[in-house]
Amino acid sequence: MTRPAATRKVALVTGAGSGIGRAVTLALARHDYAVVLAGRRLPALEALAREAGASCLAIATDVTQEASVSALFTRIGQVFGRLDLLFNNAGISSPSVPLEDVTLEQWQSVIATNLTGAFLCTRAAFRLMKSQQPRGGRIINNGSISAVTPRPRMLAYTASKHAITGLTKSTSLEGRHHDIACGQIDIGNAATELTAPLAQGALQGDLSVIPEPTFDVRYVAEAVLYMASLPLNANVLSMTVMATEMPFVGRG
């Protein structure tokens, strides 16, 4: 039986319109969450909201802009009155080029979305979760295996994801006094439109190019659901979900 809307847990997924965000949104909706879908492309978000169910709300958001994030959380407060789960998923990459050819614009664009966007959403969620009754909630950051080990010619992306680990740990530390848990999921080669080129070949540490395997993105969604299902006195601080045969362990 579907629970009344007032008793459903409320989740926010950023970058919800495609790939991992889309898969996680659908999984949360199937498990009776009211889901707020945030992203830049409102038509894609609205189509997904219709697919996911009546308890979903699509809100056009640019996570790099403080005012846009503030408006997003104001709307969440008005409609739902609380937030139980934030999945910081919005992220971009930049062209694969040697370090010396990375432009300042490329660097700033990646950092603004992947790191500053996650910070702005985390800060807003933290404020809401501290003040709501019952207080507390959970924040899950999409790290990437690049938060641990880089690919070549991915300087800005790698730096942003290493920084996400610091954001995760700092949020976890500060959150434990307010019933706010924070963890990170590092994903390697989930099959989405963004990883489709891996089948043709990916640049390796020795600058060779070899095809890489992928795995079904639904397993990422299931992993996020597991992290979200825990009581707030238990936390998965770090989880890696990856294609078993991808060249990650021993990379480089």
N, C-alpha and C positions, 0 to 999 in steps of 0.2 A: 504494500500500500504506500502511496506517495504521501510524505509528510506535508502538513500545511506549510505554506511559504514562510510563515513567521518562525517556524522551528527548524528550517533548513539551515545548514551552515552556508556561509557566504564565502566564495572564492573569487579572487581577481587573477586573471591570466594576462600578462602583457605579451605583445607579439602573438596574439591569439589567432590571427587570420590564416595562418598556414603552418605546415610542417609540425614541429613538436608542439607548438602552442595550440594548434588545432586538435591534435590527438589528445592532449591533456584536457582541453576544454570539453570534448565529447565524453571522455572518461569520467570527469567530475560530474557532468550533468547526469550521466547514467547512474551515478552513485548518489543522486539526490542532493547535490549541491545547487544552490543558486549561484550562477557564474556570471561575473562581469568580464566582458571581452574588451580588451583595450588594444588599440593599434592605430596605424595611420590611415588604413584603407577601410573606410566605413562600410561601403557596399559589401566587401568580403566578410566583415564582421557581422553585419546584419543577416547575410545569407547563412552563416554558421549558427547564429543565434536561433534562427528559425528551425534549422536542422536539429539543434541541441535541445530545444524545448522552451516552453513558456516562461520558465524561471530564469532565463538568460537575458542579459542586458548588454547591448553593444554601445561602446562609447569611443568616439574618435579621440585619440590621444597621441601627442608627441612627447615621449618620455624624456626628451632632451630639454624640454621647456618647463620651467618651474610652474608657470601659471597654468599650463595644460594639465600637469600632474595634480596641482591643487584643485582644479575644476573637477577632475576625475574623482578625487576622494570626497569632495563636497557632495557630488552626486551619489556616491556610494552611501554616504551618511544619510542623505535625504531619503533614498529609496529603501535601504536595508537597515540602517541604523547601526551596523557593525561590519567587521571583516574578520573572518576566521582563518583565511589562508591567502597568502600572496605568493604567486609563482612568478618570479622575476625572470622572464624568458626573452624579452625583446633584445635583439642583437643583430649586428651587421658585421661584415668583414670588409676587406679592402683588396685591391688588386695584388696578386702575388708578384712582388718585385723585390730586388735586392735592397738591403737595408738603406743604402745610400740614396736610393731613388724614391723612398717613401716621402711624400710631400707632407707639409704641415697640415694642409687641409684634410688629407686622408687620415692622418694621425688623430686630429681633433674630432673628426666625424665619428670614428670608431670609439674613441674614449667617451665622447658625449653620449652615445647610445648605450654602449655596453656597460660602462661604469657609472657615469653620472646619472643616467636613466635609472639604473638599479638603486643608486643611492637615494635619489629623489623619491622613488616609490617606497623604498624601505623606511625612509624618514617619516613619510606621511602615514604609512601603515603602522609604524611604531607608535606614533602619537595617538592614532585611533584605538589601537589595541590596548594601550595603557589606560585609556579613559573609559572604554566601553564596559558594560556589565552584562554577563560576567566578563572580567577582563582577560586579556591574553589572546594569543593566536600563534600562527606558525608562518614563517617566511622560508621559502625554498628558492635558492638561486640556481639558475642554469649556468654551470661553470663551463665545462668542456674538458676533454683530456688535455687541451692546450693550457689549462690551468696548472698542469703538472709538467708536461713535456711538450715543447713547441714543434711545429712543423717549420721547415725552412721557408723564408720569405713571407712570413706572417707576423711581422714585428708588432704592429699595433694591436692586432687581435690577441696575440699571445700576452702582451703586456696587460691588456684589459682583463683577460681572464685570470691571470695571476693575481691581479688586484681584487677580483671578485672573491677570491679565497680569503683575503684580508678583511673584506667587507663582511663575509659570512662569519668569520671567527669573532670579529668585533661585535657584530650584532648579537651573536649567540651569547657572548660574555655579558653585554649590557642587558639583554633580554631576560636572562634567567632570574632577575630580581622582580620581573613584572609578568611572569607567566607567558613570556614570548620565546618560542623556540625557533632557532634558525639553522638550516642545514643547506647543503650544496649537492647537486647531482652533476657529475661530470660524464658527458655522453660522448661516445666515440662511434661515428659512422652509422647513426640511425638513418634509415632509408627515407629520405624526403626529397623534394625537388632540388634542394640545395646540394645534396650529396650525390645526386645522380651521376655527375661527371667522374666520380671515383671509379666507376666500372671501366672507364676508358684509361684511367691512370692518374696517380697522384704523385707529386714530387716528394722524394724521400731525402733523408739526411745527407746521403752521398750524392744528391742531385740527380739520381736515376729516377725514372718514372715507371711505376708499376701499378696495375689494377689493385684495388682494395675491396674487400667484402663489406657488405652492410648488413643490418638486421632490422627487423620489423619495428617501426616506431611505436607500435602499441605496447611494446615491452617497456619503453620509457614511461609511457602513461601509467602503466601498472606500477612501476617503481615510484613514481610521484604519488600515486594513490596510497601506496604502502607508507611512505614517509608521512603523508598527511593523516593517516589513520591512527597514528600513535597518540596516546594521551600526552598532554603538554609536559608531564614530568619525565618523558622519554624522548630522545631525539636521535635521528641519524645525522651526524655532523657532516659526514662525507660519504658519498656513494659513487662508484664508477660503474656505468653500464655501457658495454661495448661489444662490437662484433668480435667473437672469440678469436678469429684468425687474422684480425687486422694487425699491421706492424706497429704496435704501440709498446708492449712490454719488450724492452731491449732496443727501443727506437734510438737511432743515432749511433 
